[in-house]
Amino acid sequence: MDEIEIDESLPGPLGCKYDDSLTELQIQLVVPGIKEKTFTHAANTDVYIKTDSDSVTLLLTVFKMNKKASPPEKITLDKRLFQVKKFPGKILSVDYKLKKDKCVLKVKKAQSGSWANVLAMHGL
């Protein structure tokens, strides 16, 4: 994936909640306007994700297609930035799924264990 420039002044998601298990951390980011991809409808959100062994940067761009233009062009409706500079432990991977008005991240932990205490004290 091409490297893109991240504008640190972009707003974050409207809400964020997480669910910690021994093997993964699930993070739900609330971003109004996101539509879930289905068999009949294409997704309306571009997702750029960059990870390393203990951090993640996620850029969500919600758009609508101008089908009257030739070729069709994307019109940006909203951009949101979410970053975790340092997780409580090492991570193996980060996957995402777009749902209505939210993006769900699944962070796979390198080592089994709970991050609940650290997250309760320091947040993400």
C-alpha positions, 0 to 999 in steps of 0.5 A: 500500500502506498504511503500517505501523509497523515494530517495530525490535526484531523478529528478523531472518531466521535466515540471509541470503546474497546473489549479486551480478551486474552488474545485480541483487543476489539476497538469500535470507532464511531464515525457517522456516515460509514456504510457497510459493504454488501453484495449490492452496495459498495463501501463508501469509506477508504481505510488507510491503516499502518501498524508496527509491533506496538502501535497503529494509525488509522485514517478513515475517509468517508466519501460519496461517488459523483457518478455524473462525472466522467470518470466517476469521482470521489467527493470526500464527506469526512476524514477521521484519524485514530492513533494508538502510539503505544499498546500495552504489549506487542501486537501481531496484526490489525484487521478492520470491518466497516459497519453502519456508522462505525469501524471495528478494529481487531488487534491480535496480541503477540502474547496472551494476556489481559490489558484491561488494567493498563487500559483502565488507567491510561486509556488508548 
